[in-house]
Amino acid sequence: MRAIKWIFWFFLVGIGGLWVAEHLYFWQQENVILLRNQFLQLSGVMAISVMSLIMILATRPKWLEPYVGGLDKTYRLHKWLGIAALSLAVIHWLWKEAPKWLKGLGLLDFRRPPRPSQEGWSLLQEFLASQRHLAEGIGEWSFYIAVALMVIALVKLVPYRWFAKTHKFIAFAYLALVFHAVVLFNFDDWAGAGGVLLAVFLAAGAYSAVLVLTGRVGRKSTAIATLEKTEYFPAIKSLEVTLKVDQGWQGHRAGQFAFVTFDRQEGAHPFTIATPWNAGDRRLTILIKALGDYTGALPDHLQAGTRARIEGPYGAFTFDARGNRQVWIGGGIGITPFLARLKELAELPAEQRQNIDLYHAIPVEDETLSARLKMLARQAGVTLHIIVDGRDDLLTGARLRRDVADWKSASFWFCGPRQFGNALYRDLTGNGLPSRRFHQELFEFR
């Protein structure tokens, strides 16, 4: 989390700070309209730069994962940037409209400064000036569309499948806003460092938007899989799906996840992989929790022979940490990445294994899954604690500190409900655990 916070603020402060540094006369404008124009430029540059980074992140760049801690963190950064872009876009729009409103109400009196002479302008500058009216109109309507789509995404007003489809239209709005920015950006500023950086952002963002609109995101990491069998666990309303993937799948590490498409109309959903990779049989399993209409209906619709599209692998929840002591916490369906790692550890010699305690906190126990989990933990040499709501004491940071004598030297790996993980993180780090030793999978992609 610290990495994405640093990236978020460094990006915002860096873009805004660079623009201000190149416009030291920023606060010296005496005319209200000239001052407003400066704020329009600043807010516009920041808004379109943030939108450009959002479009780049929408392509799921694997090269970025090591720096942010996995694709789940990339999506969290994507969400924060979405909120920032929405705020900056509204500020930009208000700076455009508010002076006119205030003048109409008689609260502000100003005169428009004379337009600059076009003497000595290049043909390109004259052309861009001739497009101002069009760019302003396109920008205004694109702003309305983008704001509506971002609000839908942030407040979760629609089902996932419709969100996935409508969210793509932000790429159309972004391309229109690129035209708006290119035309209305102060022409002389293109020669400065800020202008060059903006041009790079716009080019990268536009390319990313085209990838999104043409459905090419993740294409190089995509394989076709055939469903071999399913097993349903009714007590926890979860479905285990075994897939055999073709040669397009290059393998994965325990703890990683993939985007799986069973129905093109529904689109891809992210699922953690519950088995380590074996290039010999090319099989993998995923656990699917019934969390909505789509996932709830899968047990009745999926059958052997179904073809699926699988994209990945993604994620950095791969149990890489210094030291020999680890504590794993899986909340509900969050046990999935640990299943893969248990199977992997079971194949290693005892001297290569780590000292691990695994806590599985669940509202209700499925005997079949619990029996399998106990067997895997025994084979992997992992100490298992199954905690059932209403039967056992709640799993808290205080309990972990009591149970694990050497907890301050351990690394913690949590996958489960976000609020549960946050509570454990606050307790453990508040009592001396270095924050870098608490690894939390943020499995939220909306």
Number of C-alpha atoms within 10 A of each C-alpha: 16 11 12 19 14 11 14 18 12 13 17 16 13 13 20 18 15 13 21 16 11 13 13 9 10 15 11 9 13 8 13 16 17 15 15 17 16 20 18 20 17 21 22 23 22 25 27 23 25 26 27 28 20 25 26 21 19 20 18 18 14 17 9 13 17 11 12 22 20 21 27 22 24 26 22 20 22 24 18 17 21 22 16 18 25 21 15 20 22 17 18 22 18 14 19 16 11 13 18 16 13 12 12 11 10 9 10 12 12 11 8 9 10 6 6 6 7 10 7 8 10 10 9 10 14 13 12 16 15 12 14 14 13 12 21 17 12 16 22 15 14 20 22 14 16 23 20 13 18 19 14 15 19 13 9 12 11 12 11 18 15 13 16 17 12 15 16 17 16 23 24 19 21 25 19 19 26 24 17 24 21 16 21 20 18 13 14 9 14 15 9 12 13 20 18 13 15 22 16 14 21 25 14 15 28 21 16 24 27 16 19 21 14 10 12 12 19 17 12 11 16 20 18 18 26 17 21 16 16 17 12 14 16 9 13 17 16 21 21 17 22 21 24 18 22 15 11 14 20 15 16 21 21 26 25 24 26 22 18 22 19 19 13 9 10 14 16 19 19 19 20 27 25 26 25 23 19 12 12 6 9 16 20 21 23 23 23 22 19 17 10 10 10 16 15 16 11 16 19 7 10 16 14 13 12 15 19 20 19 27 24 23 22 23 25 22 24 17 18 9 15 11 11 13 17 22 20 21 24 23 22 19 21 22 24 26 29 29 22 24 20 24 19 18 22 17 11 12 9 12 6 8 15 15 13 20 20 21 20 24 23 19 14 14 17 15 11 10 13 13 11 12 20 16 13 21 23 14 16 22 18 21 14 17 14 15 19 17 13 10 9 10 10 12 18 16 19 12 12 17 15 11 11 13 10 11 18 17 15 22 24 27 22 27 26 21 17 15 9 14 23 13 12 21 22 13 16 23 16 12 13 10 19 14 16 12 19 18 23 21 23 21 21 12 14 14
